[in-house]
Amino acid sequence: MKLQINEAKSAVASAFGRKFLGYALWVAKGQEVKCAVAKKPLQNFKARIRQLTRRSGGRSMEQVVEKLRTYLLGWRAYFGLAQTPGGWQQPALVAQ
């Protein structure tokens, strides 16, 4: 197939400490392996929320809420498999 391997993204290493499609693996109590949202996507999420909710821009509250709603629903749908329920309860991640 003559595919090129990106050495920066590829490694022979433990799955812990690596990221897979925005997820990171961790070991919970009882040696159970769970997945969480990796740090970089979480930082990008928070930056995007700050961008969408900034006070400048001349948008009505309804427009801001609609943009936030679509972004939050999409993000939650993609990262909904994360097994960190406490992460969804933080004030920055609650979508009401």
Buried (B, 14 or more C-beta within 10 A) or exposed (E): EEEEEEEEEEEEEEEEEEBEEBBBBEEEEEEEEBBBBBEEBBEEBEEBBEEBEEEEEEBEEEEBEEBBEEBBEEBEEBBEEBBBEEBBEEEEBEEE
